[in-house]
Amino acid sequence: MFVESSQPQAVAGTLPAAVRQLFSDVVVSRIASLEGIRSGSVADQRSTAWLLGLFALLGLLLGVAGVHGVISHRAAQRTREIGIRMVMGATAGKVVGMVVRETLMVSLVGCAAGVAAAFALSGLLRSLLFGVTAHDTVAFAIFPAVLLAAAVLAASIPAWRASRIDPAATLREE
């Protein structure tokens, strides 16, 4: 007796009697679809993956806030220098480019060090990986790109603020 149904409860009433009729020593205790069994078996891994993803997103947001704070502080310390550059003819675009470029250079060094460390240590995680290799090229390319984009985004607001400095007022202050 083969019954094709996406709803196991549709045959739940008749199946135990049919099994008892064919096999008197077999007891049917639980009826579930194969999809239900499969999703139940990976539920722990799925919830762990969601939790790790949430923590990764939280870490990225904290990193963006940290980069923004450091670059804001650095730009505030360099107010006089930026004012002098603007008096000497630097445009707002050049000031923004200077601040973002400096942030990007530091971020590139950090990403390069992180990729090298991750590549060296990825062999330790080999047994925990499913569906990707320990040296997955996509992961080693996408995540540094996301981090670099986040660093540029975090630096763009302080860079824009630095480009709006009034050079005359800055030079008069000191």
JOGI-V378995 format. One record per backbone hydrogen bond with DSSP energy under -0.5 kcal/mol. CO is the residue of the C=O (numbers start at 1). NH is the residue of the N-H. If there is no record, write none. Layout:
<<CO & NH> <CO & NH>>
This chain:
<<3 & 5> <6 & 8> <7 & 10> <8 & 11> <11 & 15> <12 & 16> <14 & 18> <15 & 19> <16 & 20> <17 & 21> <18 & 22> <19 & 23> <23 & 26> <27 & 29> <33 & 37> <34 & 38> <35 & 39> <36 & 40> <37 & 41> <38 & 42> <40 & 43> <42 & 46> <43 & 47> <44 & 48> <45 & 49> <46 & 50> <47 & 51> <48 & 52> <49 & 53> <50 & 54> <51 & 55> <52 & 56> <53 & 57> <54 & 58> <55 & 59> <56 & 60> <57 & 61> <58 & 62> <59 & 63> <60 & 64> <61 & 65> <62 & 66> <63 & 67> <64 & 68> <65 & 69> <66 & 70> <67 & 71> <68 & 72> <69 & 73> <70 & 74> <71 & 75> <72 & 76> <73 & 77> <74 & 78> <76 & 79> <78 & 82> <79 & 83> <80 & 84> <81 & 85> <82 & 86> <83 & 87> <84 & 88> <85 & 90> <86 & 89> <91 & 95> <92 & 96> <93 & 97> <94 & 98> <95 & 99> <96 & 100> <97 & 101> <98 & 102> <99 & 103> <100 & 104> <101 & 105> <102 & 106> <103 & 107> <104 & 108> <105 & 109> <106 & 110> <107 & 111> <108 & 112> <109 & 113> <110 & 114> <111 & 115> <112 & 116> <113 & 117> <114 & 118> <115 & 119> <116 & 120> <117 & 121> <118 & 122> <121 & 124> <122 & 125> <123 & 126> <125 & 128> <125 & 129> <126 & 129> <133 & 136> <136 & 140> <137 & 141> <138 & 141> <138 & 142> <139 & 143> <141 & 145> <142 & 146> <143 & 147> <144 & 148> <145 & 149> <146 & 150> <147 & 151> <148 & 152> <149 & 153> <150 & 154> <151 & 155> <152 & 156> <153 & 157> <154 & 158> <155 & 159> <156 & 160> <157 & 161> <158 & 162> <159 & 163> <160 & 164> <161 & 164> <162 & 165> <165 & 167> <166 & 170> <167 & 171> <168 & 172> <169 & 173> <170 & 174>>
